[in-house]
Structure formats: C-alpha cells, structure tokens
Amino acid sequence: MRILVTGGAGFIGSEYVRMLLGVPGGDAVGVPAVEPSVVTVLDKLTYSGNLGNLAVVRDDPRLRFVRGDICDPVLVDEVVAGHDVVVHFAAESHVDRSIVGAGPFVTTNVLGTQTLLDAALRHGVARFVHVSTDEVYGSIEQGSWTEEWPLSPRSPYSASKAGSDLLALAYHRTHGMDVVLTRCSNNYGPYQFPEKVVPLFVTNLLDGGTVPLYGDGGNVRDWLHVHDHCRGIAMVQDKGRAGEVYHIGGGTELTNKELTARLLEACGAGWERVVPVADRKGHDRRYSLNIDKIKTELGYAPSIPLDDGLARTVRWYRDNRAWWEPLKTPAPVAVG
C-alpha cells in the first residue's frame, strides 16, 4: 500500500508517519496492522513543519519526502499519482493567527484541500482521509456533539476547516469518491509547536517564565494524546465507511484553569507564574465530542490517561530542549 501523508512533518502528521513506519509515540494498542510499502510526506515546511519530527524514521527505505505546497496543482498532481491512500493533515491551524490574518487559512485549508481532492479523483485514489477538528461546530453549553450536528464555526480558522470538510464530503456525494472524515478534540504530546497551550506552558515553565491564562480560565476542552488521535485515524483509514464522519476524543474535559493547575504541578511551579490576559475574540466556551460512533463501529477508545500523557509530555520537552528552544526565538504568539 502506498500512502501519501500531507503535512507529515507537522505535529500530528509526523506522529502518524512514525506510527505507519513502526515507531509509535505510545502504547500501540488497537492500531490496525497497516503495512505500507511507501509513505510519502508532502509538506511545505512552514514555521510549524519540521524535518526533525521525522528524524527517527529518516533512514527507513519506505519513506519519501517531498517539499511542496498543497495549493500547487502541478506538484500535487505529480505526487498524488500512484498512491492508494491520501491522509490529509496539512492545514493552517492556529486560531490566534487566523484572527490576525485569515487569508492563508482560506488558501491552504480550502483551496489546498480542493487541489488534493481533484488530484485524488483524477488518479483514482482508493481512499481519501480528511483530518478535521471539533472547532467546526462552534461552542456547546452542555451535552456533546454527534457527527450529524450542524456546523457553526466562530473563527476564521474553524470556518476554513468547515469549508474543507464540506468540500471533502461533496466529492464523495458528487463523484462517488471514497472519502472519510475525522474530527478530533484538543491534541497534546511530543513535537507540538510551542504556540499551542500545552507546549507553550510547559516550555515557559521549564525556563522559569510565566504563562498566560485567557479570561477567567473557564473555557472547557477535551484533551486527546496525539498517539490516541493517530490510532483513531488509522482505524478510520482501515475500516471507516465511505462518506462518513468519525469523532476522535480523549475522554477528559478540563477548564483551561484546571489544565493550568495540572501543568503547574507537573513542572513543579506555583500559581505566581500565571499571568491573566484579556480573553481572545470569539473564544468558544466549550467543546465536547460524542465518540460513540467510532467506539461502536471501529472499537476505538483512548488508551493514554491524561495525567500519564501530560507527565510523558513534560518529560519529553524537558529531555528535548534542542528541538524546541530554537522554535521559541522569536517567541511564538499567545495561547492556542
């Protein structure tokens, strides 16, 4: 099987590549026995793409790397040809950056996805896995979203992802393409660029610095270790039904203040290191995914408890300063 992974040098995409090539980031419980003959990574290597994320599989003869933009139709056509599966991670993904400037998000997330879908259709790709986010639903006060919930994005980032989701599903309904779609909750783990909340807080605390907490700290998120996310994607790639959406969650909801407390404890720091900052524009109050569908159909369940996953993550950043210290100059933007 020849698998193309877009954005495969990024945080989540590189975990998927390492998993495909047999170097899992955690316990490989429930990972389908996918044995690719070729794994091609297509990545533009923007600020959050890093070839260092693939260092442990760099010498695997099955790995092929192509530097390029998913919005380049000529390059995409050449790269997609001959692949059996496309797993599409490549995206602009930071909400704060999308508020400052939405253009790159629309271009990459919508037009880039359309370029990939066109090439996959043209070359008869057997399966197209589109990786998305719970943020496309907006905010939910109580209960949890099912896969049939109407989309109601509230940031330029989530609106661009919602647009790409609808395009992917439209190619299934219009052309009969085998498209499956996943939506995940908040990811954390090793190799995450230090603009997102967990690595930003951990690296600041390890350096003796302070951490910013938006508003009253009451915004609620479900936390999902990146390895569990990739396990779920592998299950969807392997057995998911064409034209369907599958939620992948971690099963632990925390307010941002509760998450901050856990990170302070893990890093041996106190609340004097926390600096309240003005809330983000349009900050969604709560996200919550119902994951019954992927549990029932595919047997998914998160395998890494949050406290264990956070401890592993803190250890990884403590032991891998050479990876993250260069990324913090200049300092990344505020919390994601």
Salt bridges, closest charged atoms under 4 A:
GLU15 OE1 - ARG18 NH2 2.68
GLU15 OE2 - HIS227 ND1 2.79
ASP27 OD2 - ARG312 NH2 3.83
ASP60 OD2 - ARG62 NH2 2.85
ASP69 OD2 - LYS44 NZ 3.31
ASP77 OD1 - ARG122 NE 2.85
ASP77 OD1 - HIS123 NE2 2.85
ASP96 OD2 - HIS94 NE2 3.92
ASP96 OD1 - ARG280 NH1 3.64
GLU147 OE2 - HIS247 ND1 3.72
ASP165 OD1 - HIS130 NE2 3.03
ASP165 OD2 - ARG183 NE 2.94
ASP178 OD1 - ARG127 NE 2.80
GLU195 OE1 - HIS94 ND1 3.90
GLU195 OE1 - ARG97 NE 2.74
ASP207 OD1 - ARG321 NH1 2.79
ASP216 OD1 - ARG285 NH1 3.02
ASP228 OD1 - ARG231 NH1 2.70
GLU244 OE2 - ARG241 NH1 3.53
GLU244 OE1 - LYS293 NZ 2.54
GLU253 OE1 - ARG286 NE 3.17
ASP279 OD1 - HIS283 ND1 2.60
ASP284 OD1 - ARG154 NE 2.37
GLU297 OE2 - ARG241 NH2 2.60
ASP307 OD1 - ARG262 NH1 2.73
ASP308 OD2 - ARG312 NH2 3.22
GLU325 OE2 - ARG321 NH1 2.67
